[in-house]
């Protein structure tokens, strides 16, 4: 359970970071 939660949490953080980077690239 804990391992799955950690993987899901890291996945969400990665997706959020990727979205922010894409938005910044589009703005520029």
Backbone as XML, in Angstrom:
<?xml version="1.0"?>
<chain id="A" units="angstrom">
  <residue number="1" name="UNK">
    <atom name="N" x="0.846" y="-1.201" z="0.000"/>
    <atom name="CA" x="0.000" y="0.000" z="0.000"/>
    <atom name="C" x="0.879" y="1.249" z="0.000"/>
  </residue>
  <residue number="2" name="UNK">
    <atom name="N" x="1.809" y="1.324" z="0.930"/>
    <atom name="CA" x="2.667" y="2.506" z="1.029"/>
    <atom name="C" x="3.470" y="2.692" z="-0.261"/>
  </residue>
  <residue number="3" name="UNK">
    <atom name="N" x="3.980" y="1.587" z="-0.796"/>
    <atom name="CA" x="4.782" y="1.691" z="-2.020"/>
    <atom name="C" x="3.921" y="2.218" z="-3.168"/>
  </residue>
  <residue number="4" name="UNK">
    <atom name="N" x="2.721" y="1.689" z="-3.291"/>
    <atom name="CA" x="1.829" y="2.139" z="-4.365"/>
    <atom name="C" x="1.528" y="3.624" z="-4.206"/>
  </residue>
  <residue number="5" name="UNK">
    <atom name="N" x="1.244" y="4.040" z="-2.974"/>
    <atom name="CA" x="0.940" y="5.464" z="-2.735"/>
    <atom name="C" x="2.133" y="6.336" z="-3.119"/>
  </residue>
  <residue number="6" name="UNK">
    <atom name="N" x="3.329" y="5.861" z="-2.794"/>
    <atom name="CA" x="4.530" y="6.647" z="-3.132"/>
    <atom name="C" x="4.664" y="6.767" z="-4.639"/>
  </residue>
  <residue number="7" name="UNK">
    <atom name="N" x="4.443" y="5.651" z="-5.347"/>
    <atom name="CA" x="4.562" y="5.677" z="-6.816"/>
    <atom name="C" x="3.520" y="6.619" z="-7.401"/>
  </residue>
  <residue number="8" name="UNK">
    <atom name="N" x="2.288" y="6.528" z="-6.900"/>
    <atom name="CA" x="1.216" y="7.400" z="-7.411"/>
    <atom name="C" x="1.550" y="8.854" z="-7.114"/>
  </residue>
  <residue number="9" name="UNK">
    <atom name="N" x="2.053" y="9.126" z="-5.917"/>
    <atom name="CA" x="2.393" y="10.497" z="-5.545"/>
    <atom name="C" x="3.488" y="11.042" z="-6.449"/>
  </residue>
  <residue number="10" name="UNK">
    <atom name="N" x="4.537" y="10.249" z="-6.673"/>
    <atom name="CA" x="5.638" y="10.704" z="-7.534"/>
    <atom name="C" x="5.129" y="10.907" z="-8.954"/>
  </residue>
  <residue number="11" name="UNK">
    <atom name="N" x="4.238" y="10.036" z="-9.415"/>
    <atom name="CA" x="3.683" y="10.163" z="-10.774"/>
    <atom name="C" x="2.914" y="11.466" z="-10.906"/>
  </residue>
  <residue number="12" name="UNK">
    <atom name="N" x="2.119" y="11.782" z="-9.881"/>
    <atom name="CA" x="1.328" y="13.022" z="-9.923"/>
    <atom name="C" x="2.262" y="14.225" z="-9.952"/>
  </residue>
  <residue number="13" name="UNK">
    <atom name="N" x="3.317" y="14.195" z="-9.134"/>
    <atom name="CA" x="4.272" y="15.318" z="-9.101"/>
    <atom name="C" x="4.947" y="15.472" z="-10.462"/>
  </residue>
  <residue number="14" name="UNK">
    <atom name="N" x="5.308" y="14.335" z="-11.069"/>
    <atom name="CA" x="5.972" y="14.392" z="-12.380"/>
    <atom name="C" x="5.039" y="14.988" z="-13.424"/>
  </residue>
  <residue number="15" name="UNK">
    <atom name="N" x="3.767" y="14.566" z="-13.394"/>
    <atom name="CA" x="2.786" y="15.083" z="-14.360"/>
    <atom name="C" x="2.603" y="16.589" z="-14.155"/>
  </residue>
  <residue number="16" name="UNK">
    <atom name="N" x="2.499" y="17.001" z="-12.888"/>
    <atom name="CA" x="2.317" y="18.435" z="-12.605"/>
    <atom name="C" x="3.530" y="19.217" z="-13.102"/>
  </residue>
  <residue number="17" name="UNK">
    <atom name="N" x="4.716" y="18.718" z="-12.827"/>
    <atom name="CA" x="5.936" y="19.408" z="-13.256"/>
    <atom name="C" x="5.976" y="19.486" z="-14.779"/>
  </residue>
  <residue number="18" name="UNK">
    <atom name="N" x="5.614" y="18.400" z="-15.441"/>
    <atom name="CA" x="5.612" y="18.387" z="-16.911"/>
    <atom name="C" x="4.619" y="19.401" z="-17.451"/>
  </residue>
  <residue number="19" name="UNK">
    <atom name="N" x="3.449" y="19.488" z="-16.823"/>
    <atom name="CA" x="2.430" y="20.444" z="-17.285"/>
    <atom name="C" x="2.946" y="21.868" z="-17.141"/>
  </residue>
  <residue number="20" name="UNK">
    <atom name="N" x="3.599" y="22.158" z="-16.014"/>
    <atom name="CA" x="4.131" y="23.512" z="-15.788"/>
    <atom name="C" x="5.179" y="23.836" z="-16.851"/>
  </residue>
  <residue number="21" name="UNK">
    <atom name="N" x="6.045" y="22.888" z="-17.156"/>
    <atom name="CA" x="7.103" y="23.115" z="-18.154"/>
    <atom name="C" x="6.472" y="23.381" z="-19.514"/>
  </residue>
  <residue number="22" name="UNK">
    <atom name="N" x="5.450" y="22.586" z="-19.870"/>
    <atom name="CA" x="4.784" y="22.776" z="-21.170"/>
    <atom name="C" x="4.150" y="24.157" z="-21.234"/>
  </residue>
  <residue number="23" name="UNK">
    <atom name="N" x="3.499" y="24.556" z="-20.153"/>
    <atom name="CA" x="2.856" y="25.878" z="-20.130"/>
    <atom name="C" x="3.901" y="26.974" z="-20.284"/>
  </residue>
  <residue number="24" name="UNK">
    <atom name="N" x="5.022" y="26.833" z="-19.597"/>
    <atom name="CA" x="6.080" y="27.853" z="-19.679"/>
    <atom name="C" x="6.623" y="27.923" z="-21.106"/>
  </residue>
  <residue number="25" name="UNK">
    <atom name="N" x="6.798" y="26.761" z="-21.752"/>
    <atom name="CA" x="7.316" y="26.739" z="-23.123"/>
    <atom name="C" x="6.315" y="27.409" z="-24.056"/>
  </residue>
  <residue number="26" name="UNK">
    <atom name="N" x="5.038" y="27.160" z="-23.848"/>
    <atom name="CA" x="4.017" y="27.767" z="-24.707"/>
    <atom name="C" x="3.999" y="29.286" z="-24.508"/>
  </residue>
  <residue number="27" name="UNK">
    <atom name="N" x="4.143" y="29.730" z="-23.263"/>
    <atom name="CA" x="4.139" y="31.173" z="-22.977"/>
    <atom name="C" x="5.293" y="31.841" z="-23.712"/>
  </residue>
  <residue number="28" name="UNK">
    <atom name="N" x="6.458" y="31.176" z="-23.731"/>
    <atom name="CA" x="7.634" y="31.735" z="-24.405"/>
    <atom name="C" x="7.482" y="31.470" z="-25.902"/>
  </residue>
</chain>
